[in-house]
């Protein structure tokens, strides 16, 4: 009875949460984003009194998403209990249900391991640290940004971690290697969950959900390992007793599903032609600059300014504080908008001395010479060495 309930609850909860969560895919249709307004309204109505001052919006690790996951867990538990009570159970039916749950969990985990794996291989996830991050004192960085920056500084480790995830994901696709892939996926995702909690990275709930599914996939392998360790008579795990499809149709369906996974996870990089984000084109003026005030400037000048690749102009005061401005380009001008909506317009001219900036930034008149800084030669980005010099 407990096993029958657990299988039905996992099937209902995991299936519905995977379908309705606000995870966006590039090519696969996403039901979650389409249902998001209705789900947010329902969460607000059902648990609004327990979330005073908190938004019911569904996004990564939001109170609304935790509330939705809790409501879904309770609702599917009730539905699973009713299913157990009403259904007529047989060993063949239970085996088919467990086989379907196991196979579906394996393909879903494989999809996300391939997604995150290719993102790492092509440096899309752990991208090169931005210049403003490199010139921010370490103690002023949030834990997640510090971790992201250190990971982004090493292309070789990012590629290694990505190949590991892609390899485990491919093991999950084939039935013969699925048990091994499930155990390895459980180890990989346990490390991911530990990192997310340890460095306060805001995908804790989603990574925990993937870890749950990896546990479902790994269960038969752990079951087998347990019997091997304790020396008892081994019995096949649940999915092995399920009826297996055989023949060319199985290979065709598996090939089609694998093609869909690769279209979602790898083909977008081929379309963009970007196989190493560290070497991807940056916007005009991207970089770090030391500021020298020129005669005619009013107000306190920053010590550095940065042009961020995602459309920000950032100033850094002498005490290390950073101020972001939304950046839009116009011929010979930078159009800026501060956090309070304060506009700014800077005319720029580049020559051998650096970048000449003039105009207004909020209430201040600007006349600065911004000299480029060699941010790509900072120690964090210099790479590794096979040997060390004496005294290092």
C-alpha positions as CSV (number, residue, x, y, z in Angstrom):
1,X,0.0,0.0,0.0
2,X,2.7,2.7,0.8
3,X,4.5,1.8,-2.4
4,X,1.4,2.1,-4.5
5,X,0.6,5.4,-3.0
6,X,4.2,6.7,-3.4
7,X,4.3,5.7,-7.1
8,X,1.0,7.4,-7.8
9,X,1.8,10.5,-5.9
10,X,5.2,10.9,-7.6
11,X,3.6,10.4,-11.0
12,X,0.9,13.0,-10.4
13,X,3.1,15.6,-8.5
14,X,6.2,15.3,-10.7
15,X,4.2,15.3,-13.9
16,X,2.0,18.3,-13.1
17,X,4.9,20.3,-11.6
18,X,7.1,19.6,-14.6
19,X,4.3,20.7,-17.0
20,X,3.1,23.8,-15.1
21,X,6.4,25.2,-13.6
22,X,7.4,28.5,-15.2
23,X,10.6,27.0,-16.8
24,X,11.0,28.4,-20.3
25,X,12.4,26.3,-23.1
26,X,13.8,27.6,-26.4
27,X,12.0,25.3,-28.8
28,X,9.8,22.9,-26.7
29,X,6.3,24.3,-26.0
30,X,6.0,25.4,-22.4
31,X,2.6,25.1,-20.7
32,X,3.9,26.7,-17.5
33,X,4.4,30.2,-18.8
34,X,1.0,30.1,-20.5
35,X,-0.7,29.0,-17.3
36,X,1.3,31.4,-15.1
37,X,-1.3,34.2,-14.7
38,X,-4.1,31.7,-13.7
39,X,-1.8,29.9,-11.3
40,X,-0.6,33.1,-9.7
41,X,-4.2,34.2,-9.1
42,X,-5.0,30.8,-7.6
43,X,-2.0,30.9,-5.3
44,X,-2.9,34.4,-4.2
45,X,-6.4,33.4,-3.4
46,X,-5.6,30.2,-1.5
47,X,-2.5,31.3,0.5
48,X,-2.6,35.1,0.4
49,X,-3.3,35.4,4.1
50,X,-0.2,33.4,4.9
51,X,2.0,35.5,2.5
52,X,1.5,39.1,3.9
53,X,3.5,41.5,1.9
54,X,4.8,38.7,-0.3
55,X,4.2,38.4,-4.0
56,X,2.4,35.3,-5.3
57,X,4.3,35.6,-8.6
58,X,5.8,32.3,-9.8
59,X,9.5,32.7,-10.5
60,X,12.7,31.1,-9.3
61,X,12.5,30.4,-5.5
62,X,9.8,33.0,-5.0
63,X,7.4,32.6,-2.0
64,X,4.6,32.0,-4.6
65,X,6.5,29.2,-6.2
66,X,7.1,27.5,-2.9
67,X,3.5,27.9,-2.0
68,X,2.4,26.5,-5.4
69,X,4.7,23.5,-5.0
70,X,3.3,22.9,-1.5
71,X,-0.3,23.1,-2.6
72,X,0.4,20.8,-5.6
73,X,2.1,18.3,-3.3
74,X,-1.0,18.2,-0.9
75,X,-3.5,18.1,-3.7
76,X,-1.7,15.3,-5.6
77,X,-1.3,13.4,-2.3
78,X,-5.1,13.4,-1.8
79,X,-5.6,12.4,-5.5
80,X,-3.1,9.6,-5.1
81,X,-4.8,8.3,-2.0
82,X,-8.2,8.3,-3.8
83,X,-6.6,6.5,-6.8
84,X,-5.2,3.8,-4.5
85,X,-8.6,3.4,-2.8
86,X,-10.6,3.2,-6.0
87,X,-8.2,1.4,-8.4
88,X,-8.0,-2.4,-8.8
89,X,-4.3,-3.2,-8.5
90,X,-2.4,-6.0,-10.2
91,X,1.3,-6.8,-10.3
92,X,1.4,-6.2,-14.0
93,X,-0.4,-2.9,-13.7
94,X,1.9,-1.7,-10.9
95,X,4.9,-2.7,-12.9
96,X,3.7,-0.7,-15.9
97,X,3.0,2.3,-13.7
98,X,6.5,2.1,-12.1
99,X,8.1,1.6,-15.5
100,X,6.4,4.7,-17.0
101,X,7.3,6.8,-14.0
102,X,10.9,5.6,-14.1
103,X,11.2,6.2,-17.9
104,X,9.5,9.6,-17.8
105,X,11.7,10.8,-15.0
106,X,14.8,9.6,-16.8
107,X,14.0,11.5,-20.0
108,X,13.1,14.7,-18.1
109,X,16.3,14.6,-16.1
110,X,18.3,13.9,-19.2
111,X,16.7,17.0,-20.9
112,X,17.9,19.3,-18.1
113,X,21.3,17.7,-17.8
114,X,21.8,18.3,-21.5
115,X,20.6,21.8,-21.2
116,X,22.9,22.7,-18.3
117,X,25.7,20.6,-19.8
118,X,25.8,22.3,-23.2
119,X,25.4,25.7,-21.4
120,X,28.6,24.9,-19.5
121,X,30.5,23.5,-22.5
122,X,29.9,26.6,-24.6
123,X,30.4,29.0,-21.6
124,X,26.8,30.3,-21.7
125,X,26.0,29.5,-18.1
126,X,29.3,30.4,-16.3
127,X,30.3,33.3,-18.6
128,X,33.4,35.4,-18.3
129,X,33.1,37.8,-15.3
130,X,32.2,41.3,-16.3
131,X,34.7,44.1,-15.8
132,X,32.7,45.8,-13.1
133,X,32.6,42.5,-11.1
134,X,36.4,42.0,-11.5
135,X,37.0,45.5,-10.0
136,X,34.6,45.0,-7.1
137,X,36.2,44.0,-3.7
138,X,35.6,40.3,-3.0
139,X,33.9,41.0,0.3
140,X,31.3,43.2,-1.5
141,X,30.1,40.4,-3.8
142,X,27.1,38.3,-3.1
143,X,27.9,34.6,-2.6
144,X,26.2,33.6,-5.8
145,X,28.0,36.2,-7.9
146,X,31.4,35.3,-6.3
147,X,30.8,31.6,-7.2
148,X,29.6,32.4,-10.7
149,X,32.6,34.6,-11.3
150,X,35.2,32.0,-10.2
151,X,33.5,29.4,-12.3
152,X,33.4,31.7,-15.3
153,X,37.1,32.4,-15.0
154,X,38.0,28.8,-15.9
155,X,36.9,27.6,-19.3
156,X,38.6,24.2,-18.9
157,X,36.6,23.4,-15.7
158,X,33.4,24.7,-17.2
159,X,33.8,22.4,-20.2
160,X,34.7,19.4,-17.9
161,X,31.6,20.0,-15.8
162,X,29.5,20.3,-18.9
163,X,30.8,17.1,-20.5
164,X,30.1,15.3,-17.3
165,X,26.5,16.4,-17.3
166,X,26.0,15.7,-21.0
167,X,27.5,12.2,-20.6
168,X,25.2,11.4,-17.7
169,X,22.2,12.7,-19.6
170,X,23.0,10.5,-22.5
171,X,23.3,7.5,-20.2
172,X,19.7,8.1,-19.1
173,X,18.4,7.8,-22.7
174,X,19.2,4.1,-23.2
175,X,17.6,1.5,-21.0
176,X,20.8,-0.6,-20.7
177,X,22.7,2.3,-19.2
178,X,19.8,4.0,-17.3
179,X,20.5,2.5,-13.9
180,X,24.1,3.7,-14.0
181,X,23.0,7.1,-15.4
182,X,20.5,7.4,-12.6
183,X,23.1,6.8,-9.8
184,X,25.5,9.3,-11.5
185,X,22.7,11.8,-12.0
186,X,21.8,11.5,-8.3
187,X,25.4,12.4,-7.4
188,X,25.7,15.2,-9.9
189,X,22.4,16.8,-8.8
190,X,23.1,16.4,-5.1
191,X,26.3,18.4,-5.7
192,X,24.2,21.0,-7.6
193,X,21.7,21.3,-4.8
194,X,24.5,21.7,-2.2
195,X,26.0,24.5,-4.3
196,X,22.7,26.2,-4.7
197,X,22.1,26.2,-0.9
198,X,25.8,26.9,0.0
199,X,26.2,29.9,-2.3
200,X,22.6,31.1,-2.1
201,X,21.9,30.5,-5.8
202,X,18.2,31.0,-6.6
203,X,17.3,27.7,-8.2
204,X,17.0,25.7,-5.0
205,X,13.5,24.5,-5.5
206,X,14.0,23.5,-9.2
207,X,17.3,21.7,-8.5
208,X,15.7,19.9,-5.6
209,X,12.9,18.8,-7.9
210,X,15.4,17.4,-10.4
211,X,17.2,15.7,-7.5
212,X,13.9,14.0,-6.5
213,X,13.4,12.7,-10.1
214,X,17.1,11.5,-10.2
215,X,16.3,9.6,-7.0
216,X,13.4,7.9,-8.8
217,X,15.7,6.9,-11.7
218,X,18.5,5.8,-9.3
219,X,16.2,3.8,-7.1
220,X,16.6,0.4,-8.9
221,X,20.4,0.8,-9.1
222,X,20.6,1.7,-5.4
223,X,18.3,-1.3,-4.7
224,X,20.7,-3.6,-6.5
225,X,23.7,-2.1,-4.8
226,X,22.1,-2.7,-1.4
227,X,21.5,-6.4,-2.1
228,X,25.1,-6.7,-3.4
229,X,26.5,-5.1,-0.2
230,X,24.4,-7.0,2.3
231,X,24.9,-10.3,0.5
232,X,21.2,-11.2,0.2
233,X,19.6,-12.9,-2.7
234,X,19.1,-10.3,-5.5
235,X,15.8,-9.7,-7.0
236,X,15.2,-7.5,-10.1
237,X,14.0,-4.0,-9.4
238,X,10.6,-2.8,-10.5
239,X,11.2,-1.4,-13.9
240,X,13.0,-4.5,-15.0
241,X,9.9,-6.6,-14.5
242,X,7.8,-4.2,-16.6
243,X,6.8,-5.3,-20.1
244,X,9.5,-3.9,-22.5
245,X,8.7,-2.8,-26.0
246,X,11.1,-4.2,-28.5
247,X,11.7,-3.9,-32.2
248,X,12.4,-1.1,-34.6
249,X,9.6,1.1,-33.3
250,X,11.3,1.4,-29.9
251,X,14.5,2.5,-31.7
252,X,12.6,5.0,-33.9
253,X,10.8,6.5,-30.9
254,X,14.0,6.8,-28.9
255,X,15.8,8.3,-31.8
256,X,13.0,10.9,-32.3
257,X,13.0,11.8,-28.6
258,X,16.8,12.1,-28.6
259,X,16.6,14.4,-31.7
260,X,14.1,16.6,-29.9
261,X,16.4,16.8,-26.9
262,X,19.4,17.8,-29.0
263,X,17.3,20.3,-31.0
264,X,16.4,21.9,-27.6
265,X,19.8,21.8,-26.0
266,X,22.6,22.0,-28.6
267,X,21.2,23.3,-31.9
268,X,20.6,26.8,-30.6
269,X,24.4,27.2,-30.2
270,X,24.9,26.0,-33.7
271,X,22.4,28.5,-35.0
272,X,24.1,31.4,-33.2
273,X,27.6,30.1,-34.1
274,X,28.7,30.8,-30.6
275,X,30.7,27.8,-29.2
276,X,32.7,29.8,-26.7
277,X,31.0,32.8,-25.1
278,X,34.3,34.1,-23.8
279,X,35.2,35.0,-27.4
280,X,31.8,36.2,-28.4
281,X,31.5,39.8,-29.7
282,X,30.9,42.5,-27.1
283,X,29.0,45.7,-27.6
284,X,30.8,49.0,-28.5
285,X,33.0,50.4,-25.7
286,X,32.6,47.3,-23.6
287,X,35.3,47.3,-20.8
288,X,36.7,49.0,-17.8
289,X,38.0,52.5,-17.6
290,X,39.9,54.7,-15.1
291,X,38.4,58.2,-14.9
292,X,40.4,61.4,-15.0
293,X,38.3,64.5,-14.4
294,X,38.9,67.3,-16.9
295,X,38.5,71.1,-16.4
296,X,34.8,72.0,-16.4
297,X,33.5,68.9,-14.7
298,X,31.1,69.5,-11.8
299,X,30.3,67.1,-8.9
300,X,32.4,64.2,-7.8
301,X,33.8,62.1,-10.5
302,X,34.0,58.2,-10.1
303,X,37.3,56.5,-10.0
304,X,36.2,54.0,-12.7
305,X,33.4,53.5,-15.2
306,X,32.3,50.2,-16.9
307,X,30.3,49.3,-20.0
308,X,28.5,46.1,-19.4
309,X,27.7,43.7,-22.2
310,X,24.0,43.5,-21.2
311,X,23.3,47.2,-21.7
312,X,24.5,49.0,-18.6
313,X,26.8,52.0,-17.9
314,X,28.3,51.6,-14.4
315,X,30.2,54.1,-12.3
316,X,32.3,53.1,-9.3
317,X,33.0,55.6,-6.5
318,X,36.2,55.9,-4.5
319,X,34.6,53.8,-1.7
320,X,33.8,51.0,-4.1
321,X,30.1,51.6,-4.5
322,X,28.6,50.9,-7.9
323,X,25.8,52.8,-9.7
324,X,24.1,51.2,-12.7
325,X,22.5,53.2,-15.6
326,X,20.5,51.6,-18.4
327,X,22.4,52.2,-21.6
328,X,21.2,52.8,-25.1
329,X,23.5,53.8,-28.0
330,X,23.1,56.6,-30.4
331,X,25.6,58.0,-32.9
332,X,28.4,59.5,-30.8
333,X,26.2,59.5,-27.7
334,X,25.4,57.2,-24.7
335,X,21.7,57.6,-23.6
336,X,21.5,56.7,-19.9
337,X,18.7,56.3,-17.3
338,X,19.4,56.0,-13.6
339,X,17.4,53.9,-11.1
340,X,15.2,56.8,-10.2
341,X,14.5,57.6,-13.8
342,X,17.2,60.3,-13.9
343,X,18.2,60.8,-17.5
344,X,21.7,61.3,-18.7
345,X,23.4,62.0,-22.1
346,X,27.1,61.5,-22.6
347,X,28.8,62.4,-25.9
348,X,31.9,60.3,-26.5
349,X,35.0,60.5,-28.6
350,X,37.8,57.9,-28.7
351,X,41.5,58.7,-29.4
352,X,44.9,57.4,-28.4
353,X,44.5,58.9,-24.9
354,X,41.3,57.1,-24.2
355,X,37.6,57.8,-24.2
356,X,36.5,61.4,-23.9
357,X,33.1,61.8,-22.2
358,X,31.1,65.0,-21.9
359,X,27.5,65.9,-21.1
360,X,25.3,65.4,-18.1
361,X,24.7,62.5,-15.7
362,X,21.8,63.3,-13.4
363,X,22.5,66.7,-11.9
364,X,26.2,66.6,-12.6
365,X,28.1,68.0,-15.6
366,X,30.5,65.5,-17.0
367,X,33.9,66.1,-18.6
368,X,36.0,63.0,-18.1
369,X,38.8,61.2,-19.8
370,X,38.3,57.4,-19.4
371,X,41.4,55.4,-19.9
372,X,41.0,51.7,-20.8
373,X,42.1,49.2,-18.1
374,X,43.6,45.8,-19.0
375,X,40.9,43.9,-17.3
376,X,41.5,40.7,-19.3
377,X,45.0,40.5,-17.8
378,X,43.9,40.5,-14.2
379,X,45.2,37.5,-12.1
380,X,41.8,35.8,-11.9
381,X,41.8,35.5,-15.7
382,X,45.4,34.5,-16.3
383,X,44.7,30.8,-16.4
384,X,46.5,27.9,-14.8
385,X,50.1,26.7,-14.8
386,X,51.7,23.3,-14.8
387,X,54.5,24.4,-12.5
388,X,54.9,27.0,-9.8
389,X,57.9,29.2,-9.1
390,X,59.8,29.0,-5.8
391,X,58.2,31.0,-3.1
392,X,54.7,31.2,-4.7
